[in-house]
Structure formats: structure tokens, C-alpha cells
């Protein structure tokens, strides 16, 4: 059976392509649909179906653009109520793609409409299963994301649905079945995903905590809900965009790809209440940046951090980008629904300086300078996740995870100088930029983060593997 992953997105997302005898199907397409169209053209295939496993929260799906450009029919599972034309499959309904058969298996739990698609070859052999967010490699979908859509839902109720879906629909299937999930490590739709993107169902039955045969419903619920952090604020907004529809990506790029002179940029920033988003490398931002701009570097886990920290997908944005990466930045923002880009600074930060506008910088030191200047009274803020901090940290450091800075920045002293670091230097500069935009300047960024501090010879708390921590 010919099935392949043809694109990996900004949050370790996987979209799958199935082709047989001149017909093709796409599962959970990402917003950039051109790769799918090119792949189908190369294979002389017509895209017949666009299968959605559920209404996604962490990215805007490309289903509408793909259907419009190819004539493919969008398919959702039972109970889905999209506000556009789609086939709402019944449980166990079969669809033909050339010689292959795709069978819809309704698997509520992550969301009510969650559906897996069983792939059956021309000989009737079950080859694989597209599991969406029902089953990941090493994990299952978190059951707390759909609560915002209905007052009758609780995470406990959805966890119970997922328990039944896994045991009644997934686990009875053949051990040699290949599992194709829609996300891998890096997605916030689960808490313990593997970096691997496929596996056999048999191996998952042996290694995935959620598929233990002797697990009770109560044990499953407790383990599934343990350690779940708050979902990013933009998730419900992406869900609604996937339900209600959205502007074409082509339209978004056309209206957002506007080169602005420094004067035009400054005027628009003052008139529009736009956030100036600087996506260059953190080292460049530290040296010079527009005052009150927010740094989230495009070379890192860019789009998820934008969603987690800016939160409102309708927020107007003005971009400072590396030269030649303007359209890429606009596109990657659109993947998570941030479609309100007003333009970008033509000529970058050097043009801004040459025009005579004010610039700012961030005080930053090497790990060696940090270690040599450390004293018993030093205040240290660690921007890493709680699991990273628990595993190993500088003695007496205060843990304020980056994704909580908007809620917890009041914990940071505005009078006493403090050091700020993360794991490698990316997140601390993001946090520093947010603090500076709120008038907090009394910190010193530590370059290279905890890895640099460790290499500089400072003794840290005893290391504990994060995977063993709850």
C-alpha cells in the first residue's frame, strides 16, 4: 500500500497521502496545500477525498483551500458539525480510493467527533490506521481541549470516552497494523509523544502506558489527566476557524506581504496597536531591536510560542524578519491562525537605525561571566518547563516557565537585579523581551542557558531524567 508523509509542520504535525490507480486521499492536511497538489499531479492522481480526523486545535487545517482547488470532498466523522459542505461519515462507513478502501472508525475522547481511518489494501488486508489525536506514538490525545465547546463536557467524561474508544475500536485490531498519528514530539495535543512518527500497533500495546490491558477506567483517567498543563490560549480559536472556515492562505499572503519603510512602519505601529514581532536570531535581537518589540525567533519552535504568548489570533502584527524570510514568517504564522500581519520592515533593523529611529538592546553575559559573578544573594529566574527544572537547576533558582510569564510576571522583582536563563538561550530572550515590553529591565540574560552554565563548571542540583518525573 502506498502511503507516505509528505510534510512536517511547525509543531511536529504529519499529514499523510494515499494514492491508488489515479485517485488520492489526504489526511489532516496542513494549511499549505500546494505540496499535496504537486504530489497528486506527479502521480497523475486526482484528490478524491480530504479526510479530517477531528477539528484541530493546534493548527489551521488546509481542508477548505484543498477542496476548493482540487474538488476533493471533505470527510469528517460522526457528530461533526462543520459550517461548510462536508461528508459526515457514519461509524464503519467505507470509502473507495482506487483499489483501496478507507474505513471510518468513530473514536471519541480527544474530541467528540474524533475518528480514525483504517487503511485496507486491494486484497482486503488491513495495512494501517490514521489515528489523528486518538492515539500517538507513546501517548494518546489529551481530553481537555473540547471542554470549551460545550458546557456538558468535562475532561473526565472525555477521558472515559477515550478509554472505551481505545479498547473497543483500536486495541482489537491486528498487531502488525501500522499506526500513523497526526502529531509527534513537540505538539501540545499530548504530553509524552515520541519523536518517532509511526509504529506497529503491537509495539504500542507493549510500550504505550494508555494501552495496558489490565488498566481500569479509573487508572486510565488518573494517568491521562496527571501532569496536564493548561492548553495554549489560541487552541479554541483555531478550533473555531476549522469549524467555521477561514480566508485562503493565498489571500492572507497577498494582503500581508507588504514592505514598509521605517517611517511607514513606525506610523502604523503607533496607529494600529500592533505588536512588533521580531523573528531574527536571539543573538541579533540582544544586540539591537526596536523598543518594546517582542522576540520569538523563527529558527526555534516559532508558531507554538506565538500562539502561547500572543494568544489572540486577531492581534495585529508588524514583522522584523531576516532578509528573504518575510513570506515564510507570514506563512508559518498563518498555520496557527495568526492572519492579521500588517506588513514587514523593509531593510530590517539596519534600515530602522539608518532612518534615525531609536533602538534598544538586552544586557546579556556568557555562562562563564554568570558563574564567576554568582553569589549567595544572586536572584536567578529559570524560564524552562517545570519538568526540566525539576530534573536539574541552579541552586535556589526561581522557576517561571515561559508559557506562564503573562500570568506570573508580577513575581519578578522590578527593583532587584536578577539573572534570566533557559535551556539554550532561546526562551530566555523571548521572556526578556516580554519583560522589557512591560517596563522590567533589571535583568541580565545568560547566553546558552543551563547547558552553557553546566559547561562553565557550575555544580547543579542532581540530575533526574525528566521522563521519570510526573
C-alpha positions as CSV (number, residue, x, y, z in Angstrom):
1,X,0.0,0.0,0.0
2,X,1.3,3.4,-1.0
3,X,1.0,5.9,1.8
4,X,3.5,8.5,2.8
5,X,4.1,11.5,5.0
6,X,4.7,14.4,2.7
7,X,5.1,17.3,5.0
8,X,6.2,18.0,8.6
9,X,4.7,21.2,10.1
10,X,5.8,23.7,12.7
11,X,4.6,21.6,15.6
12,X,5.7,18.2,14.5
13,X,2.5,17.7,12.6
14,X,2.2,14.9,10.0
15,X,-0.2,14.9,7.0
16,X,-0.5,11.6,5.0
17,X,-1.1,11.0,1.4
18,X,-2.6,7.8,-0.1
19,X,-2.7,7.1,-3.8
20,X,-4.1,4.2,-5.8
21,X,-5.0,3.9,-9.5
22,X,-5.3,7.5,-10.3
23,X,-7.1,8.6,-7.1
24,X,-5.7,10.1,-4.0
25,X,-6.7,10.9,-0.4
26,X,-5.2,13.4,2.0
27,X,-5.5,13.0,5.8
28,X,-5.4,16.1,8.1
29,X,-3.8,18.5,5.5
30,X,-1.8,21.4,6.8
31,X,-2.6,24.9,5.6
32,X,-0.1,25.0,2.8
33,X,-1.8,22.8,0.3
34,X,0.4,23.2,-2.7
35,X,2.7,20.2,-1.8
36,X,-0.3,17.9,-1.9
37,X,-1.5,19.2,-5.3
38,X,2.1,18.8,-6.7
39,X,2.3,15.3,-5.3
40,X,-1.0,14.3,-6.9
41,X,0.0,15.9,-10.2
42,X,3.3,14.0,-10.2
43,X,1.4,10.7,-9.6
44,X,-1.2,11.5,-12.2
45,X,-3.8,11.2,-9.5
46,X,-7.0,13.2,-8.7
47,X,-7.5,14.1,-5.0
48,X,-10.9,12.5,-4.3
49,X,-11.2,12.8,-0.5
50,X,-9.8,15.1,2.2
51,X,-10.2,13.2,5.5
52,X,-10.2,15.1,8.8
53,X,-9.7,13.1,12.0
54,X,-11.3,15.9,14.1
55,X,-11.4,19.7,14.4
56,X,-7.8,20.5,15.2
57,X,-6.8,22.9,17.9
58,X,-3.0,23.5,17.4
59,X,-3.1,24.3,13.7
60,X,-5.5,25.6,11.0
61,X,-6.1,22.7,8.6
62,X,-5.8,23.1,4.8
63,X,-9.1,21.3,4.1
64,X,-11.0,24.2,2.7
65,X,-8.3,25.5,0.3
66,X,-7.5,22.0,-0.8
67,X,-11.2,21.2,-1.5
68,X,-11.6,24.5,-3.4
69,X,-8.5,23.9,-5.6
70,X,-9.0,20.2,-6.3
71,X,-12.7,19.4,-6.0
72,X,-11.9,16.8,-3.3
73,X,-14.7,16.1,-0.8
74,X,-14.0,16.8,2.9
75,X,-14.9,14.0,5.2
76,X,-15.5,14.2,9.0
77,X,-16.6,11.5,11.4
78,X,-19.9,11.2,13.2
79,X,-21.2,14.2,15.3
80,X,-19.1,16.7,13.4
81,X,-21.0,19.9,12.5
82,X,-18.8,22.0,10.2
83,X,-20.2,25.2,8.8
84,X,-19.3,24.3,5.2
85,X,-20.1,21.4,2.9
86,X,-18.6,18.1,4.0
87,X,-19.5,14.4,4.2
88,X,-20.3,13.3,7.7
89,X,-19.3,9.7,7.8
90,X,-21.2,7.1,9.8
91,X,-19.3,4.7,12.1
92,X,-17.7,1.9,9.9
93,X,-18.6,3.7,6.7
94,X,-16.2,2.7,3.8
95,X,-14.8,4.9,1.1
96,X,-13.0,3.8,-2.1
97,X,-9.8,5.3,-3.3
98,X,-8.8,3.4,-6.4
99,X,-8.3,-0.2,-5.3
100,X,-8.0,0.8,-1.7
101,X,-10.7,1.0,1.0
102,X,-10.8,3.5,3.9
103,X,-13.0,2.6,6.8
104,X,-14.1,5.3,9.3
105,X,-13.9,4.3,13.0
106,X,-15.6,6.7,15.3
107,X,-13.2,7.1,18.4
108,X,-14.5,9.9,20.6
109,X,-12.4,11.0,23.5
110,X,-9.9,13.6,22.4
111,X,-12.9,15.3,20.9
112,X,-16.5,14.1,20.4
113,X,-16.1,13.8,16.6
114,X,-12.6,12.2,16.7
115,X,-12.4,9.5,14.0
116,X,-9.7,7.1,12.9
117,X,-9.4,5.8,9.4
118,X,-8.5,2.2,8.7
119,X,-6.5,1.6,5.5
120,X,-7.3,-1.6,3.6
121,X,-5.4,-2.7,0.6
122,X,-6.6,-4.1,-2.7
123,X,-6.5,-7.7,-1.2
124,X,-8.7,-6.7,1.8
125,X,-5.7,-6.7,4.2
126,X,-5.7,-4.1,6.9
127,X,-2.5,-2.2,6.4
128,X,-2.5,0.8,8.7
129,X,-4.6,3.3,10.6
130,X,-4.7,7.1,10.6
131,X,-5.3,7.8,14.3
132,X,-5.3,11.6,14.4
133,X,-5.1,12.7,18.0
134,X,-6.8,9.5,19.3
135,X,-3.5,7.5,19.5
136,X,0.0,8.9,19.3
137,X,3.3,7.0,19.4
138,X,3.9,6.7,23.2
139,X,0.8,8.7,24.2
140,X,-2.9,9.5,23.5
141,X,-4.7,12.7,22.9
142,X,-5.4,14.9,25.8
143,X,-9.1,15.0,26.7
144,X,-9.4,18.6,28.0
145,X,-9.4,20.6,24.7
146,X,-13.0,20.1,23.7
147,X,-14.4,21.3,27.0
148,X,-14.6,24.9,25.8
149,X,-17.1,24.0,23.1
150,X,-19.7,22.5,25.4
151,X,-20.7,23.1,29.0
152,X,-21.8,19.5,29.3
153,X,-18.3,18.1,28.7
154,X,-15.6,17.5,31.3
155,X,-12.1,16.2,30.8
156,X,-13.2,13.2,33.0
157,X,-16.1,12.4,30.7
158,X,-14.0,12.7,27.6
159,X,-11.2,10.5,29.2
160,X,-13.9,7.9,29.8
161,X,-15.0,8.0,26.1
162,X,-11.3,7.7,25.1
163,X,-10.8,4.6,27.3
164,X,-13.7,2.9,25.5
165,X,-12.6,4.0,22.0
166,X,-9.1,2.6,22.6
167,X,-10.3,-0.7,24.0
168,X,-13.3,-1.3,21.8
169,X,-12.1,0.1,18.4
170,X,-8.2,0.2,18.4
171,X,-6.8,-2.5,20.6
172,X,-8.7,-5.4,19.0
173,X,-7.0,-4.6,15.7
174,X,-4.1,-6.6,14.3
175,X,-0.7,-6.1,16.0
176,X,1.0,-5.7,12.6
177,X,-1.1,-2.7,11.7
178,X,0.9,0.5,11.2
179,X,-0.1,3.5,13.3
180,X,0.0,6.9,11.6
181,X,-0.7,9.7,14.1
182,X,-1.2,13.3,13.2
183,X,1.4,14.7,15.6
184,X,4.8,13.8,17.0
185,X,7.0,15.2,19.7
186,X,6.6,18.9,20.1
187,X,2.8,19.1,19.9
188,X,0.8,20.3,22.8
189,X,-2.0,17.9,22.0
190,X,-0.4,15.3,24.2
191,X,2.1,15.2,27.0
192,X,4.6,12.4,26.2
193,X,4.8,11.9,22.5
194,X,7.7,10.0,20.9
195,X,9.8,11.7,18.2
196,X,9.0,8.6,16.1
197,X,6.2,9.2,13.6
198,X,5.0,5.6,13.0
199,X,5.0,2.3,14.8
200,X,3.2,-1.0,14.8
201,X,0.1,-1.3,16.9
202,X,1.5,-4.4,18.6
203,X,4.5,-2.4,19.8
204,X,2.3,0.4,21.1
205,X,0.3,-2.2,23.1
206,X,3.5,-3.2,24.8
207,X,5.0,0.3,25.3
208,X,2.2,2.9,25.4
209,X,1.0,3.5,29.0
210,X,-2.5,4.1,27.8
211,X,-2.9,0.7,26.2
212,X,-2.1,-1.5,29.2
213,X,-4.6,-4.4,29.1
214,X,-5.0,-4.6,32.9
215,X,-5.8,-0.9,33.2
216,X,-9.0,0.1,34.8
217,X,-11.1,3.1,33.6
218,X,-10.2,4.9,36.8
219,X,-6.5,4.2,36.4
220,X,-6.6,5.4,32.8
221,X,-8.3,8.6,33.7
222,X,-5.9,9.4,36.5
223,X,-2.8,8.7,34.5
224,X,-4.1,10.6,31.4
225,X,-5.0,13.7,33.4
226,X,-1.9,13.7,35.6
227,X,0.5,16.5,34.6
228,X,-1.6,18.2,32.0
229,X,-0.8,21.8,31.8
230,X,-3.1,24.5,30.6
231,X,-3.6,24.3,26.9
232,X,-2.3,27.3,24.9
233,X,-4.8,30.1,24.7
234,X,-5.0,30.1,20.9
235,X,-6.3,26.5,20.8
236,X,-10.0,27.2,21.0
237,X,-9.6,29.9,18.4
238,X,-8.0,27.5,15.9
239,X,-10.8,25.0,16.6
240,X,-13.4,27.6,15.6
241,X,-11.5,28.6,12.5
242,X,-11.5,24.9,11.5
243,X,-15.2,24.6,12.2
244,X,-16.4,27.9,10.7
245,X,-13.9,28.5,7.9
246,X,-11.1,31.0,7.2
247,X,-9.6,33.1,4.5
248,X,-7.5,31.4,1.8
249,X,-3.8,31.3,2.5
250,X,-3.2,32.9,-0.9
251,X,-5.3,35.8,0.2
252,X,-3.5,36.1,3.6
253,X,-0.1,36.2,1.9
254,X,-1.2,38.7,-0.7
255,X,-2.6,41.2,1.9
256,X,0.2,40.6,4.5
257,X,3.3,40.7,2.2
258,X,3.8,44.5,2.4
259,X,7.2,46.1,2.6
260,X,7.0,49.1,4.9
261,X,9.6,51.9,5.1
262,X,10.8,52.7,8.6
263,X,8.6,55.8,8.7
264,X,5.5,53.8,7.5
265,X,6.4,51.0,10.0
266,X,6.6,53.5,12.9
267,X,3.4,55.3,11.9
268,X,1.4,52.0,11.6
269,X,2.8,50.7,14.9
270,X,1.5,53.8,16.6
271,X,-1.8,53.9,14.9
272,X,-2.8,50.2,14.9
273,X,-1.8,48.9,18.4
274,X,0.1,46.2,16.5
275,X,2.7,44.1,18.3
276,X,6.1,44.4,16.7
277,X,7.3,40.8,16.4
278,X,11.0,40.3,15.8
279,X,11.7,36.8,14.4
280,X,15.5,37.1,13.9
281,X,18.1,35.1,15.8
282,X,18.2,35.8,19.5
283,X,21.8,37.0,19.3
284,X,20.8,39.6,16.8
285,X,17.8,40.7,18.9
286,X,20.0,41.0,22.0
287,X,22.4,43.4,20.2
288,X,19.7,45.7,18.7
289,X,16.0,45.8,18.4
290,X,13.0,48.2,18.2
291,X,12.0,49.3,21.7
292,X,9.0,47.2,23.1
293,X,9.2,44.7,20.3
294,X,8.6,41.0,21.2
295,X,11.2,38.5,20.2
296,X,10.2,35.0,19.0
297,X,12.8,33.6,16.7
298,X,11.7,31.8,13.5
299,X,14.6,29.3,13.9
300,X,13.0,27.9,17.1
301,X,9.6,26.4,17.9
302,X,8.2,29.6,16.5
303,X,4.5,29.3,15.8
304,X,3.5,27.5,19.0
305,X,5.3,30.2,21.1
306,X,3.5,32.9,19.1
307,X,0.2,31.2,19.9
308,X,1.0,30.6,23.6
309,X,2.3,34.1,24.3
310,X,0.4,36.5,22.0
311,X,-2.7,34.3,22.4
312,X,-5.2,36.4,20.3
313,X,-5.1,35.2,16.7
314,X,-6.7,38.5,15.6
315,X,-3.9,40.6,17.1
316,X,-2.3,42.9,14.5
317,X,1.4,42.1,13.9
318,X,4.2,44.0,12.3
319,X,7.3,41.9,11.4
320,X,11.0,42.3,11.7
321,X,12.5,39.4,9.9
322,X,15.8,38.1,8.5
323,X,16.1,39.3,4.9
324,X,14.3,36.9,2.5
325,X,12.2,35.2,5.1
326,X,9.2,37.6,5.2
327,X,6.8,35.3,3.3
328,X,8.0,32.2,5.3
329,X,7.2,34.1,8.5
330,X,3.7,35.1,7.3
331,X,3.0,31.5,6.2
332,X,4.2,30.0,9.5
333,X,2.0,32.4,11.5
334,X,-1.0,31.5,9.3
335,X,-0.5,27.8,10.2
336,X,-1.7,28.7,13.7
337,X,-4.3,31.2,12.6
338,X,-2.4,34.5,13.1
339,X,-3.6,36.1,9.8
340,X,-3.5,39.8,10.8
341,X,0.0,40.7,9.6
342,X,0.1,44.3,8.6
343,X,3.5,44.3,6.9
344,X,7.2,43.9,7.5
345,X,10.1,46.4,8.0
346,X,11.8,46.8,4.6
347,X,15.6,46.7,5.1
348,X,15.3,45.3,8.6
349,X,16.8,46.7,11.7
350,X,19.7,48.4,9.8
351,X,17.2,50.5,7.8
352,X,15.5,51.4,11.1
353,X,18.8,52.6,12.5
354,X,19.8,54.5,9.4
355,X,16.4,56.3,9.4
356,X,17.4,57.7,12.9
357,X,14.8,55.8,14.9
358,X,15.6,54.6,18.5
359,X,16.9,51.1,19.1
360,X,17.2,49.1,22.3
361,X,19.4,46.2,23.4
362,X,19.3,43.5,26.1
363,X,22.0,43.1,28.7
364,X,23.5,39.6,28.2
365,X,26.5,37.7,29.5
366,X,28.3,34.5,28.9
367,X,27.9,31.4,31.1
368,X,31.4,31.9,32.4
369,X,30.6,35.5,33.4
370,X,27.5,34.3,35.1
371,X,29.4,31.6,37.1
372,X,32.2,34.0,38.2
373,X,29.7,36.7,39.3
374,X,27.3,34.4,41.2
375,X,26.9,34.9,44.9
376,X,24.7,33.6,47.7
377,X,22.4,36.6,47.3
378,X,22.0,36.3,43.5
379,X,18.5,36.1,42.2
380,X,18.0,33.7,39.3
381,X,14.9,33.1,37.1
382,X,14.8,29.9,35.1
383,X,12.4,30.0,32.2
384,X,12.3,26.3,31.4
385,X,9.3,23.9,31.9
386,X,8.7,22.5,35.4
387,X,9.9,19.0,34.3
388,X,13.2,20.4,33.0
389,X,13.6,22.5,36.2
390,X,12.9,19.5,38.5
391,X,15.4,17.4,36.6
392,X,18.3,19.8,37.1
393,X,18.7,23.5,38.0
394,X,20.9,26.1,39.6
395,X,20.6,26.0,43.4
396,X,17.9,28.5,44.7
397,X,16.7,29.5,41.3
398,X,13.1,30.5,40.8
399,X,11.2,28.7,38.1
400,X,8.8,30.8,36.0
401,X,8.1,28.8,32.8
402,X,8.0,30.9,29.7
403,X,4.4,29.9,28.8
404,X,3.3,31.4,32.2
405,X,5.1,34.7,32.0
406,X,1.9,36.7,31.1
407,X,0.2,35.4,34.2
408,X,3.2,35.4,36.6
409,X,5.4,38.3,35.6
410,X,4.4,40.0,38.8
411,X,6.6,37.5,40.6
412,X,9.7,39.1,39.1
413,X,11.2,41.9,41.1
414,X,11.2,45.3,39.5
415,X,13.8,46.7,41.8
416,X,16.4,44.0,42.4
417,X,18.7,42.9,39.6
418,X,18.3,39.2,38.6
419,X,19.7,36.7,36.1
420,X,17.5,35.1,33.5
421,X,18.2,31.8,31.7
422,X,16.6,28.8,29.9
423,X,17.9,25.6,28.4
424,X,19.9,27.0,25.5
425,X,19.3,30.8,25.2
426,X,16.2,31.0,23.0
427,X,13.4,31.1,25.6
428,X,15.1,33.5,28.0
429,X,15.4,36.1,25.3
430,X,11.7,35.6,24.5
431,X,10.9,36.1,28.2
432,X,13.3,39.0,28.4
433,X,11.6,40.8,25.5
434,X,8.2,40.4,27.2
435,X,9.5,41.7,30.5
436,X,11.1,44.7,28.8
437,X,7.9,45.5,26.9
438,X,6.2,45.6,30.4
439,X,8.8,48.0,31.8
440,X,11.0,45.4,33.5
441,X,14.6,46.0,32.6
442,X,16.5,44.9,35.7
443,X,17.7,41.5,34.5
444,X,20.7,40.0,32.8
445,X,20.2,37.3,30.2
446,X,22.6,34.3,30.4
447,X,23.6,33.1,27.0
448,X,23.5,29.4,26.1
449,X,21.2,28.7,29.1
450,X,21.6,25.7,31.5
451,X,23.8,23.8,29.0
452,X,26.3,26.7,28.9
453,X,26.2,27.1,32.7
454,X,26.9,23.4,33.2
455,X,29.8,23.5,30.8
456,X,31.2,26.5,32.6
457,X,31.6,24.3,35.6
458,X,28.8,25.3,38.0
459,X,27.5,22.4,40.1
460,X,23.8,22.0,39.6
461,X,21.2,20.0,41.6
462,X,21.4,16.3,41.0
463,X,20.2,15.3,37.6
464,X,16.9,13.3,37.3
465,X,15.8,12.1,33.9
466,X,12.7,14.2,33.0
467,X,10.9,11.2,31.6
468,X,10.8,9.7,35.1
469,X,9.1,12.7,36.6
470,X,5.4,13.1,37.0
